[in-house]
Amino acid sequence: MADQQSATHTIPLPNPQLSTRHVPIDNSPMRQSNPWDANRRAVELKQVGVDCLVLEPKKWAAFWHVPLILAGAVGPVAGLAYILLEEVQGNAGLIGVLILVIGLVLMSALLLLGILAPRGFHRWVRFDRHNGLMTICRRPLVFRQVLQVVRSRPLTDIVCVQLLYAGWQSENVEIGELGAPGSVVYLNYPSYQLNLVLDDSEEPRLNLSSHADVKWMREAGQRLSGFLRIPLVDQLPQGTGCGASG
């Protein structure tokens, strides 16, 4: 893992009414905007008209983990359902059946929550040069298609686009029955970040994406900085640029 540089980079911020000042750039990795971001890329950058660029979730990005969740949870749920069926056929007491039913409902609810949870963190970041705004939107409900504006800020608040190496990440993936030999796979992968540096002391940076696809990260950073006509601060390790695609 490469050592992170200290926050010594600065970007000049011209102001027609004041003398030119410099905005410092923090070089430390940011907290991920989406805690479900991992080695897979879950976003894409789309051109929507001449003056609009949107960073949005990839199609089916929220469901790549579903087979892993099902593999780890379906077994216990099915086992509990089998025990419940055996109890009913054996004329079990009402209390015992009620406990099993509640347990089955709770486990099924947790399974559904695990499948739907990533969608709750999806967001759409819209860069509109016509209106001069960056707008962040989410879906208020998982199954609704209507986007709701969470917040917006002028594009003039964006000082530069930052590409940053976030170090090596570790992830444990359950692929079989809980506790069974070989049911857990340990993943280690390098992580990279696409951030915005803002002229805002309360929110100096905004994380747009974090994942292992360094090739896409560099291309997206160049594309976004060109679209917004602002500098690109590329702090990725030298020689990177051909990463695994998402």
N, C-alpha and C positions, 0 to 999 in steps of 0.2 A: 504494500500500500504506500503510495507516494505521500510525502509530508505536505500538509496544506500550507500555503503561503500566508503570511500575515496580511492584514487589510491595509496594504500600502498603495493599491491601485486607486487612481482618481480619474474622473471624467470631467472635462471642462463643461460648464453649463453657461452659455452666453445669455445675457439679459440686456436688452436694449436700454433699460433705464438704470441699470447698475453696472458696476465693473464685473468682468468675468470672474466667476467663482468656480470652485471645483467640488464635485460630489464624491466622497470616499466610497469605495466598493468593498463590502465585507466578503472575504474569500472563503469563509467557513461554509460547509454544506448546510442547506436549509432543511427544516422539517418538511417532509413530503406533504403536499396539499391533499393527496389521496393516500391514506394508509394502506390501501390495497395495491398500490404500485409496487412492482417487484421486478423480476428480470424481463418480463414480457412488456412490450410497448402497448399501452392501452388507449393511446390518443393518435389523432392525425390532424394535419394542418390543411385546411381546405380554403380555396379561393372562392368567394361568393360575390361575384361581380368585380368590377374594376377596383373599387375602393373599399372592399371588405374582405378580411381574412378571419377565419374562425378556427380555433383550436377546439376540437370536439372529440368525444369518445369514439373509438373504433367500433365498427359494427360487430356485435357479439363479444365485445371485450369483457362484458360482465359475466359471461357464462363459461369462460375457458376453465374455471376452477370447479364447475359443477360436477364433472365426473369424479374429481378427487373427493369432494364433499360427500357425494353419494356412496363412493367406495368405503368411506370411513363411517358413515352414519346409517346406511340402509341395513347393514347387518344387525346392529343393536335394535333398530326399530322393528325389523322383521322378527327377531328373536322375542321381543316383548309381545308382539302380536300373536306369535305362536303360543307363548305361555298363557296369554289371555284366553285364547281359543281352547286350550287344554283345561283351563280352570272352569270355563263355562260348561264344557262337555262333561266335566266331572262333578257338576253341581256344586261348585264352590260357593262360599258365603258371599253375601252382598258386599261386605266391606272389602274383602280381598279383590273381587272383580272391580270395584270402584277405584281402588288404589292402582290397579294395573291400567285401567282406562285413563286415569289422570296421567300416569306416567307415559303412556303411549301418546296422548295428546300433546304433552309437554315436549317430548322428544321430536315429534313430527313438527311442532311449531319451531323448535330450534333448528331443525333441518331446513325448513322453509326460510327462516331468517338468515341462515348462512348462505343460502342461494341468492337471496335478494339483496343482502346487505351492500355488496359493492356498488350496486346501481344508485344507492343513496348518496354516494360520494362523487358521482359523475357531475361534471360541469362543462359549460360551453363558454369560452372566452372569445368575445367578438371584438375585433379591431376594425373600427369604422372610420376611415379617413374623411368621408363626406360629412359626418356629424362631429368628427373630432373626438370620439369617445371610445374607451375600452369598457365593455359591458360584460359582467360575469352573470351567467344564468344557470339555474338548476331546475329539475323537475320536482315540484313539491310532493308529488305522490309517485310511487314506483311505476304504476301502470298508466299514468297520464302522459300524453305526448306534448302537452302545452308547457313551454318553458316560462319560468318566472325569473324576473330580474332580481338578483341579489344585491348588486351594487354596481356602480360605474364611476369612472374618473376620466378626466381629459387625457388625451394622448400626449399632450405636452408635459404631463407629469412623468412620463417614461423617459429616463435618461439614456439607458442603453440596454442591450440584451446580453446576458451573462451565460456562458457555458462553463460548467464546473464539474470537476471530478469529485464524487462523493465517497470514494473509498469502496472497500469490499463489503458486501452484505451477505448475511447468512439467513437461510430459510429452511424450515423443516416442513416437509410435505408428507401427509399421511395418505398412503395409497392402498391400504388394506385394512384388515380387521385390527382394531385398536389393541396394542400389546403383542400382536403376533410378530414373530421374527421376520425382519425385512420389511415391515409395514411402513417404516419411516425412511424417507429419502432426504438427505442433507444436501442442499444446494448452496453453492458459493459463487458469487458473480460480482463483477465490478458495476458500480452504479454511477450514472452521470445525470446532471441536472440542467434544465433549461429554466433560467430565472430572468425576471425583469428587475432592473435597478430603478427605483423611483425617487423622485425629488420630494420626499415626505419623511420627516423625522419620526413619525408614528409608525409608518410602514415603509422602511427603506428598500425592501425587496419583496418580490412576489414569486413563489415557485409555480411554474406552469406544468412541469412534468419531471418525473424521476424514473429512470429505467436503465437497462443495460445496452440499448441499441445506440451506440455512440455514432454510427454513420448517419442515422436519421437525425440524431440530436444536432450534429454539426450542420447538416443540410437545412434543418428547420430553423436553426439560429441565424444562418446566413439569409434565409428567405424572409424571416420576420424582421430582421434589422434593415434589410433592403426595402421592405414594404413600408416600414415606419420611418425610414430615412434617419436612423440613429446608429451610433457605433455598436459594433459587436466586440465584446470582451471575451475572447476565447481562452479559457484557462484549463482546457483539457490537456492531458499529457501529450507530448509530442509523439507523432507516429500513429496516433489513433485516428480512426476514420473509417475503418472497415469492421464494424461490429456485427453481431448476430442480429438479423432483422426480426421484428416482432410479428 
